[in-house]
C-alpha cells in the first residue's frame, strides 16, 4: 500500500461523509441562534406592541366620535374606496 492511498482514502471519506454532516449541523445551529431575539430586540418589539395597542384605542375612540357626530360615515368611506379602485 503506498503512501498516497493511505492519505487519499481517509480524506475522501471525510469529504464525502463527515464534512457535509458537520456543515449541516454547524449552519443549523447558527440559524437557530440567529432566530432568537436579543434582549434589545425583544424590548423594542414589546414597545411596538404597546404603541399598536394605543393606536388601536385611539382609532376606536375616533370612530366612536365619528359615529356619534357623523352618522353614515363608514358607508360613505366604503363608497369612496370603491370609486378609487
C-alpha positions in Angstrom: 0.0 0.0 0.0 1.6 3.3 -1.0 1.6 6.5 1.0 -0.9 8.2 -1.4 -3.6 5.6 -0.8 -3.1 5.9 3.0 -3.8 9.6 2.9 -6.2 9.7 0.0 -8.9 7.2 1.3 -9.4 9.0 4.7 -9.6 12.4 3.0 -12.2 11.2 0.5 -14.2 9.6 3.3 -14.0 12.8 5.3 -15.1 14.9 2.4 -18.0 12.6 1.4 -19.4 11.8 4.8 -18.1 13.8 7.7 -17.8 17.3 6.2 -21.4 17.6 4.8 -22.9 16.5 8.1 -20.6 18.8 10.0 -21.5 21.7 7.8 -25.2 20.9 8.1 -25.1 20.9 11.9 -22.9 24.0 12.0 -25.2 26.1 9.9 -28.4 24.7 11.5 -27.1 25.8 14.9 -26.1 29.2 13.6 -29.6 29.7 12.1 -31.3 28.7 15.4 -29.0 31.1 17.4 -29.8 33.9 15.0 -33.5 33.2 15.0 -33.9 34.1 18.7 -34.4 37.7 19.6 -31.9 39.6 21.7 -32.9 41.4 24.8 -32.9 44.7 23.0 -35.0 43.4 20.1 -37.5 41.9 22.5 -37.8 45.2 24.3 -38.3 47.0 21.0 -40.9 44.5 20.0 -42.8 45.0 23.3 -42.6 48.8 22.9 -44.1 48.4 19.4 -46.9 46.2 20.7 -47.7 48.8 23.4 -47.8 51.6 20.7 -50.0 49.4 18.5 -52.5 49.0 21.4 -52.5 52.7 22.0 -53.1 53.4 18.3 -56.0 50.9 18.3 -57.5 52.6 21.3 -57.2 56.0 19.6 -58.7 54.7 16.4 -61.7 53.2 18.2 -62.2 56.5 20.1 -62.1 58.4 16.8 -64.5 56.0 15.2 -66.9 56.3 18.1 -66.8 60.1 17.9 -67.4 60.0 14.1 -70.3 57.5 14.7 -72.0 59.9 17.1 -71.2 63.2 15.2 -71.4 62.0 11.6 -73.8 59.0 11.2 -73.2 57.1 8.0 -69.5 58.0 7.6 -68.5 54.4 7.2 -70.8 53.8 4.2 -69.5 57.0 2.6 -65.9 55.8 3.1 -66.7 52.4 1.6 -68.3 54.1 -1.4 -65.3 56.4 -1.9 -62.9 53.5 -1.7 -64.9 51.6 -4.4 -64.7 54.7 -6.7 -60.9 54.8 -6.3 -60.3 51.2 -7.2 
